[in-house]
């Protein structure tokens, strides 16, 4: 929504710039009026227009962004439970502005109605004359002309002629149109600029009509010699407004513009074309960077969960051309969003969407199993969350190639390249019956040191876990290695559906039962606060070993209480045996 509003404001600014620099000083008043009424509407509409040919001409990102792989091997529910304040201050501000400007509009409208009701109204065939006794004003509103009674006695008919033009050409509708835009987009200063421009244009139009029947010099001398009160109402046409007098006189004395200058309106064509390309480009960029959910099998600690976003490698790829029969098609590096058949990880079957998800899962599990997580601690990196960014290609033969890496240390870069190079050969991606290259960006995150110790989340290999289970020693199996995940009561379906179901139900349980009002009574500073909970679903399916870390002891106790209320579940299984599974649950809430 914010992106749309920014586009509207930008397009209106460009349209106004063209008007101010090229059209405003011309005497093509009717064309200018049409321009000022049309262009603000176009600014609202153009962001919605998407043309495929323009999208294809826009720059395309060729790199598919995989979900972040978290390397600390403890099971985790990654979805943060947001116990947000029900008050959305941005929305309140927006709608309060609409209400305020609506009230101001109604007050001004009531003021006009009051003038009609409290003064004498003389009806004519084409207009109604409202004779003002106290106010030395002259303005019009629809077919009502408001004028001081003394001007009628002095037979100042040029004022009435001027206001009659406003009435006949329905200039009030133009002003009301912008008045409504001001209510809807009260925060947009360009609407006010538009209204000022068309108000001045209305005066040009009326003056041009009057001077055809009156001597120019006499007319603008009359304008200069009069002093009127100005009504503070933005949607009426006022005969006298000090800020417009000089411009009106300059336009009255100006010769008519040459017809060839009407070609200036053709400037709209490249301007609108550029806007369409811009809006199509932005849409294209969004559609080619596929937003993928973080995979539930991925493993993290509470410190990692606290971090909310990751940067990705940005690579500019040359577009190559592959000859297919008699047709040239751009397919060697095909955008992931446009590829017809995605690369297939060994063992994956199903629809295209299922194959995409299976590929993500396969790469995630591969990195989790093979990456040497002890390396980071050996390198004595700074404590906290560290990230590695890997770029690689699944080429048209299904091989992993062109691996690049960026990390805080050269050893980590080498380890990331080693792990990714061990990915198995795949069925390559296919587009228009040709095998093609597909590039991927893989973010890897891991925690160096921190409050979660090795004793809490021991880093066992699959071989070590098998050995411990064979010796009948209790071991908490990493979530990524589970054969069967714990099952929340009432959940059923495939393993993927069971994973999603347990996550959703724990999230809903916490959101429903956590006393979010508690934070307001503890005197915490305003802002986003977090509680981190670690618990275990043991091999009996019970919730055990619940611990919490929070900004206040009362919040820790509340989090422990809520998690302890979770129902008994069907335990996770590994190698046919029931085992314990640890979880880390981040909870976020807002303190006003």
C-alpha positions in Angstrom: 0.0 0.0 0.0 2.8 2.4 0.9 4.5 1.6 -2.4 1.3 2.4 -4.2 0.9 5.8 -2.5 4.5 6.7 -3.2 4.0 5.9 -6.9 0.8 8.1 -7.0 2.6 11.0 -5.4 5.6 10.6 -7.8 3.4 10.4 -10.9 1.4 13.5 -9.8 4.6 15.4 -9.2 5.8 14.5 -12.7 2.5 15.6 -14.3 2.6 18.9 -12.4 6.2 19.5 -13.4 5.2 19.1 -17.1 2.2 21.5 -16.5 4.3 24.1 -14.7 7.2 24.1 -17.1 5.4 23.7 -20.5 1.7 24.3 -20.4 0.7 26.8 -17.6 1.7 29.9 -19.6 -0.2 28.9 -22.8 -3.7 30.2 -23.6 -5.1 26.7 -24.3 -7.4 26.9 -21.3 -9.8 24.1 -22.2 -6.9 21.7 -22.8 -5.2 22.7 -19.6 -8.4 22.2 -17.7 -8.7 18.7 -19.2 -5.1 18.0 -18.3 -5.4 19.1 -14.7 -8.5 16.9 -14.2 -7.2 13.9 -16.0 -3.6 13.6 -14.7 -4.4 13.1 -11.0 -6.7 10.3 -12.0 -4.1 8.7 -14.2 -1.6 8.8 -11.3 -4.1 6.7 -9.3 -4.7 4.2 -12.2 -1.3 3.7 -13.8 0.2 1.7 -10.8 -2.5 -0.9 -11.4 -1.8 -1.3 -15.1 0.5 -4.2 -15.9 1.5 -4.9 -19.5 3.3 -8.2 -20.2 5.5 -6.7 -23.0 6.7 -4.0 -20.6 7.4 -6.5 -17.9 9.5 -8.6 -20.3 11.5 -5.5 -21.2 12.2 -4.7 -17.5 15.4 -6.0 -15.8 14.8 -9.4 -14.3 16.4 -11.0 -11.3 17.7 -14.5 -12.2 18.4 -15.8 -8.7 16.0 -17.9 -6.7 16.3 -17.1 -3.0 16.2 -20.2 -0.8 15.0 -20.2 2.8 17.6 -19.4 5.4 19.3 -22.4 6.8 19.9 -22.2 10.6 22.7 -24.4 11.7 22.3 -24.8 15.5 20.8 -28.3 15.6 17.9 -28.0 18.1 14.3 -28.2 17.0 12.5 -24.9 16.9 9.2 -23.4 16.1 10.3 -20.5 14.0 7.0 -18.6 13.8 7.0 -15.8 16.3 3.8 -15.3 18.3 2.9 -11.7 17.9 0.8 -10.5 20.8 0.3 -7.1 19.3 -1.6 -4.2 20.7 -5.0 -4.0 19.0 -4.3 -0.3 18.4 -2.9 0.5 15.0 -1.7 4.1 15.3 -1.0 4.5 11.6 -4.6 3.6 10.7 -6.0 5.8 13.5 -4.0 8.7 12.2 -5.1 8.1 8.6 -8.8 7.8 9.4 -8.6 10.7 11.9 -7.3 12.8 9.1 -10.2 11.8 6.8 -12.7 12.6 9.6 -11.1 15.9 10.3 -11.0 17.1 6.7 -14.6 15.8 6.1 -15.7 17.9 9.1 -13.9 21.0 7.7 -15.5 20.4 4.3 -19.0 20.2 5.9 -18.3 23.4 7.9 -17.5 25.3 4.7 -20.5 23.9 3.0 -22.7 24.9 5.9 -21.3 28.4 5.7 -22.4 28.7 2.0 -25.8 27.3 2.8 -26.1 29.8 5.7 -25.3 32.7 3.3 -28.0 31.5 0.9 -30.5 31.2 3.8 -29.8 34.5 5.5 -29.5 36.8 2.4 -31.9 37.9 -0.4 -31.8 35.6 -3.4 -32.7 37.0 -6.8 -33.6 34.3 -9.3 -32.6 34.6 -13.0 -33.0 32.3 -15.9 -29.4 31.0 -15.8 -28.3 31.8 -12.2 -29.4 32.9 -8.7 -28.0 36.1 -7.3 -27.3 36.1 -3.6 -27.1 39.7 -2.4 -24.7 40.1 0.5 -25.3 42.9 3.0 -22.3 42.6 5.3 -19.6 41.0 3.3 -17.8 42.7 0.4 -17.3 39.5 -1.5 -17.9 38.2 -5.0 -17.8 34.5 -5.7 -19.8 31.7 -7.2 -20.9 28.2 -6.2 -22.7 26.1 -8.8 -25.3 28.5 -10.2 -25.3 30.7 -7.2 -23.5 34.1 -7.6 -22.7 35.8 -4.3 -22.1 39.5 -4.5 -22.3 42.6 -2.3 -25.6 44.5 -2.8 -23.7 47.8 -3.4 -22.0 46.4 -6.5 -25.4 45.8 -8.1 -26.5 49.4 -7.3 -23.3 50.6 -8.9 -24.0 48.4 -11.9 -20.7 46.6 -11.7 -21.9 44.0 -14.3 -18.5 42.7 -15.3 -18.3 40.9 -12.0 -21.6 39.1 -12.7 -20.4 38.3 -16.2 -17.2 36.8 -14.8 -19.0 34.7 -12.3 -21.6 33.6 -14.9 -18.8 31.9 -16.8 -17.9 29.9 -13.7 -21.5 28.9 -13.4 -22.0 27.9 -17.0 -18.8 25.8 -17.2 -19.5 24.1 -13.9 -16.1 25.1 -12.4 -17.5 24.2 -9.0 -17.4 20.5 -9.9 -13.7 20.7 -10.6 -13.0 22.2 -7.2 -15.3 19.7 -5.4 -13.4 16.9 -7.2 -10.1 18.1 -5.7 -11.9 18.7 -2.4 -12.8 15.0 -2.3 -9.3 14.0 -3.2 -8.1 16.2 -0.3 -10.3 14.3 2.1 -9.1 10.9 0.8 -5.4 11.8 0.6 -5.3 14.7 3.0 -1.5 14.0 3.6 -0.7 14.5 -0.1 0.5 18.1 -0.6 0.2 17.8 -4.4 -3.6 17.6 -4.3 -3.5 21.2 -2.8 -1.1 22.2 -5.6 -3.5 20.8 -8.2 -6.4 22.7 -6.7 -4.5 25.9 -6.7 -3.5 25.4 -10.4 -7.1 24.8 -11.5 -8.4 27.7 -9.4 -6.1 30.0 -11.3 -7.1 28.4 -14.6 -10.8 29.0 -13.9 -10.0 32.7 -13.5 -8.1 32.7 -16.8 -11.1 31.1 -18.5 -13.6 33.6 -17.1 -11.4 36.6 -17.8 -10.9 35.5 -21.4 -14.7 35.3 -21.8 -15.4 38.7 -20.3 -12.7 40.6 -22.2 -14.3 39.5 -25.5 -17.2 41.8 -24.5 -15.2 44.4 -22.5 -12.1 46.6 -23.1 -9.1 44.8 -21.7 -7.5 47.9 -20.1 -10.8 49.0 -18.4 -11.3 45.4 -17.1 -8.0 44.9 -15.4 -8.0 48.5 -14.1 -11.4 47.7 -12.5 -9.8 44.6 -11.0 -7.0 46.6 -9.5 -9.2 49.3 -8.2 -11.5 47.1 -6.2 -11.0 45.7 -2.7 -13.0 42.6 -1.7 -13.1 40.3 1.3 -11.9 36.8 0.4 -13.8 33.8 1.8 -11.7 31.1 3.2 -13.4 28.4 1.2 -11.3 26.4 -1.2 -14.1 25.1 -3.5 -15.7 28.4 -4.5 -14.7 30.6 -7.5 -13.8 34.1 -6.0 -13.6 37.1 -8.3 -10.9 38.8 -6.2 -8.0 37.0 -4.7 -4.8 39.1 -4.2 -2.4 36.3 -4.9 -3.9 35.7 -8.4 -4.4 39.3 -9.6 -0.9 39.8 -11.2 -1.1 36.4 -13.0 -4.6 37.1 -14.2 -3.6 40.5 -15.6 -0.5 39.0 -17.3 -2.7 36.4 -18.9 -5.3 39.0 -20.0 -2.7 41.0 -21.8 -1.0 37.9 -23.3 -1.5 37.1 -27.0 -3.1 33.8 -27.9 -0.7 30.9 -28.1 0.2 29.6 -31.6 -1.6 26.3 -32.4 1.6 24.5 -33.0 2.4 24.8 -29.3 -0.5 22.3 -28.7 2.1 19.7 -29.6 3.4 20.2 -26.1 0.6 18.0 -24.9 2.3 15.1 -26.7 4.8 15.2 -23.8 2.2 13.1 -21.9 2.9 10.1 -24.1 6.6 9.4 -23.2 5.7 10.5 -19.6 2.9 7.9 -19.3 5.1 5.3 -21.1 7.8 5.8 -18.5 5.3 5.5 -15.7 4.0 2.2 -17.1 7.5 0.8 -17.4 8.3 1.9 -13.8 5.2 0.3 -12.4 5.7 -2.9 -14.5 9.3 -3.1 -13.5 8.5 -2.9 -9.8 5.8 -5.5 -10.2 8.2 -7.7 -12.2 10.9 -7.4 -9.6 8.5 -8.5 -6.9 7.2 -11.5 -9.0 10.7 -12.8 -9.7 12.0 -12.7 -6.1 9.9 -15.5 -4.8 8.9 -15.0 -1.1 9.5 -18.4 0.5 8.5 -19.3 4.1 11.3 -20.4 6.4 11.2 -24.2 6.4 10.0 -25.8 9.7 12.8 -28.4 9.7 15.4 -25.7 9.8 17.0 -25.4 13.2 17.7 -22.3 15.2 18.3 -20.9 18.7 16.3 -18.2 20.4 19.1 -15.7 19.6 18.8 -16.5 15.9 15.0 -16.3 16.0 15.3 -12.8 17.4 16.9 -11.6 14.2 14.2 -10.6 11.7 15.8 -10.2 8.3 18.7 -11.2 6.1 20.5 -9.5 3.2 20.9 -11.4 0.0 23.6 -11.4 -2.6 22.6 -9.4 -5.6 24.2 -10.5 -8.9 23.7 -9.1 -12.3 23.6 -11.9 -14.9 24.1 -11.5 -18.6 21.2 -12.7 -20.7 22.3 -15.4 -23.2 20.5 -16.7 -26.2 19.8 -20.3 -27.1 18.8 -21.4 -30.6 15.8 -23.7 -30.7 14.9 -24.8 -34.2 14.2 -21.5 -36.0 13.4 -19.4 -32.9 15.7 -17.5 -30.6 14.6 -17.8 -27.0 16.2 -16.4 -23.8 16.5 -19.5 -21.8 20.0 -20.1 -20.6 19.5 -18.3 -17.3 15.7 -18.4 -16.8 14.0 -16.5 -13.9 12.7 -18.9 -11.4 9.2 -17.5 -11.5 9.0 -18.1 -15.3 10.6 -21.5 -15.5 8.2 -24.2 -16.7 9.9 -27.2 -14.9 12.0 -26.6 -11.8 15.1 -28.6 -11.1 14.3 -31.9 -9.3 16.1 -33.1 -6.2 16.8 -36.9 -6.2 13.8 -38.7 -4.8 11.3 -35.8 -5.2 8.0 -36.4 -7.0 4.7 -34.5 -7.3 3.4 -31.3 -8.8 5.6 -28.3 -9.6 4.9 -26.7 -6.3 5.6 -30.0 -4.4 8.9 -30.3 -6.3 9.9 -26.7 -5.4 9.2 -27.4 -1.7 11.0 -30.8 -1.9 14.1 -29.2 -3.4 14.1 -26.6 -0.6 13.8 -29.3 2.0 16.5 -31.4 0.4 19.0 -28.6 0.3 18.2 -27.4 3.8 18.6 -30.9 5.3 21.8 -31.5 3.3 23.4 -28.3 4.7 22.2 -29.1 8.3 23.7 -32.6 8.2 27.0 -31.7 6.5 28.1 -28.3 7.7 30.8 -28.3 10.4 29.1 -26.2 13.0 32.1 -26.4 15.4 34.2 -24.5 13.0 32.6 -21.1 13.9 33.6 -21.4 17.6 37.1 -22.5 16.7 37.6 -19.3 14.7 36.9 -17.1 17.7 34.3 -15.0 15.9 32.4 -12.3 17.8 29.4 -13.7 19.8 26.0 -13.4 18.1 24.4 -14.4 14.9 26.7 -14.8 11.9 25.7 -15.3 8.3 27.1 -16.9 5.3 25.8 -16.2 1.8 26.2 -18.8 -0.9 25.4 -18.4 -4.6 25.4 -21.5 -6.9 23.9 -22.8 -10.1 22.1 -26.0 -11.0 23.3 -26.1 -14.6 21.6 -27.6 -17.7 23.2 -30.9 -16.9 21.9 -31.0 -13.3 25.3 -30.4 -11.8 26.1 -27.9 -9.0 28.4 -25.3 -10.5 29.6 -21.7 -10.1 29.6 -21.8 -6.3 30.4 -18.4 -4.7 30.4 -17.6 -1.0 30.7 -14.7 1.4 31.2 -15.1 5.1 32.9 -13.4 8.1 35.9 -15.7 7.7 37.6 -17.4 4.7 37.3 -20.8 6.4 33.6 -20.5 6.7 33.4 -19.5 3.0 35.4 -22.6 2.1 33.2 -24.8 4.3 30.0 -23.5 2.7 31.4 -24.1 -0.8 32.5 -27.6 0.3 29.0 -28.5 1.6 27.1 -27.1 -1.4 29.5 -28.8 -3.8 28.4 -32.1 -2.2 24.8 -31.6 -3.3 23.7 -34.5 -5.5 23.2 -34.3 -9.2 19.7 -33.3 -10.0 17.3 -33.3 -12.9 17.9 -29.9 -14.5 15.3 -27.2 -14.9 13.5 -27.1 -18.2 12.0 -24.2 -20.2 10.4 -24.4 -23.7 11.6 -28.0 -24.0 15.2 -27.0 -23.3 17.3 -27.8 -20.2 18.4 -24.5 -18.6 20.5 -23.1 -15.9 18.9 -21.9 -12.6 20.8 -19.8 -10.0 20.1 -19.9 -6.3 21.0 -17.7 -3.3 21.3 -19.6 -0.1 21.6 -17.7 3.2 23.0 -19.7 6.2 22.8 -18.4 9.7 24.4 -19.7 12.9 25.0 -18.6 16.5 28.4 -18.1 17.9 28.5 -18.7 21.7 25.5 -17.1 23.5 23.4 -18.1 26.5 22.2 -21.4 25.0 25.0 -23.8 25.9 26.1 -27.1 24.3 24.7 -28.9 27.3 21.2 -27.5 26.4 21.5 -28.4 22.7 24.2 -31.1 22.3 25.5 -31.2 18.7 25.3 -35.0 17.8 25.9 -36.4 14.4 23.4 -39.0 13.0 26.0 -41.7 13.7 26.4 -40.6 17.3 22.6 -40.5 17.9 22.2 -44.0 16.5 24.9 -45.2 18.9 23.4 -43.5 21.9 19.9 -44.9 21.1 21.4 -48.4 20.7 23.0 -48.0 24.2 19.5 -47.1 25.5 20.7 -43.6 26.4 18.1 -40.8 26.3 19.0 -38.3 23.6 17.1 -35.3 22.1 17.2 -35.8 18.3 17.5 -32.7 16.1 14.3 -31.9 14.4 15.8 -32.2 10.9 16.6 -35.9 11.5 13.3 -37.0 12.9 11.4 -39.8 11.1 8.1 -38.7 12.7 7.5 -35.3 14.3 5.5 -34.9 17.5 1.7 -34.8 16.8 -0.5 -32.1 18.3 -4.0 -33.5 19.4 -6.4 -33.4 16.4 -3.7 -33.1 13.8 -3.5 -35.6 10.9 -2.1 -35.9 7.5 1.4 -36.1 5.9 4.6 -35.3 7.8 4.6 -31.8 6.3 1.0 -31.2 7.3 1.7 -32.5 10.8 4.7 -30.1 11.1 2.6 -27.2 10.0 -0.3 -28.2 12.3 1.8 -28.4 15.5 3.4 -25.1 14.7 0.0 -23.4 14.1 -1.6 -24.9 17.2 1.2 -23.9 19.6 1.1 -20.4 18.1 -2.6 -20.2 18.6 -2.4 -21.6 22.1 0.2 -19.0 23.2 -1.7 -16.1 21.4 -4.9 -17.1 23.1 -3.6 -17.8 26.7 -0.7 -15.4 27.2 -1.7 -12.4 29.4 -0.5 -9.6 27.1 -2.0 -7.0 29.5 0.6 -8.1 32.1 3.4 -6.2 30.3 1.6 -2.9 30.8 1.6 -3.3 34.6 5.3 -3.9 34.9 6.6 -0.4 33.9 8.5 -1.6 30.9 9.7 0.9 28.3 7.5 1.2 25.2 8.5 -0.8 22.2 8.7 -4.4 21.0 9.6 -6.9 23.7 10.5 -10.6 23.4 10.2 -13.6 25.6 12.3 -16.8 24.7 11.0 -20.1 25.9 12.8 -23.5 25.7 10.8 -26.6 26.3 10.8 -30.3 25.5 8.2 -32.7 24.3 9.5 -35.9 26.0 9.3 -39.5 24.7 5.9 -39.8 26.6 4.5 -36.7 24.8 4.5 -34.5 27.9 5.7 -30.9 28.1 8.8 -30.8 30.3 11.9 -28.7 31.1 10.2 -25.4 30.4 12.5 -22.4 30.9 12.1 -18.8 29.8 14.1 -15.6 29.4 12.3 -12.2 29.4 12.8 -8.6 30.3 10.9 -9.2 33.6 10.5 -12.2 36.0 6.7 -12.0 35.8 6.9 -12.4 32.0 9.1 -15.4 32.4 6.6 -17.0 34.8 3.7 -16.2 32.5 5.4 -17.8 29.5 6.3 -20.9 31.5 2.7 -21.1 32.7 1.3 -20.9 29.2 3.6 -23.5 27.7 3.0 -25.9 30.6 -0.7 -25.7 29.7 0.0 -27.3 26.3 -1.8 -30.6 25.9 -0.1 -34.0 25.9 1.0 -35.0 22.4 2.0 -38.0 20.5 5.8 -38.0 20.8 8.3 -37.8 18.0 9.9 -40.9 16.7 13.4 -41.8 15.4 14.4 -45.2 14.1 11.1 -46.6 15.3 11.6 -45.4 18.9 9.8 -42.6 20.8 12.3 -39.8 21.6 12.4 -36.3 23.2 12.4 -33.2 21.0 13.4 -29.8 22.2 11.8 -26.6 21.0 12.7 -22.9 21.2 9.7 -20.6 21.1 10.1 -16.8 20.6 7.2 -14.7 21.7 6.9 -11.0 20.8 4.6 -8.3 22.1 4.3 -4.6 21.9 4.3 -2.3 25.0 2.6 1.0 24.4 
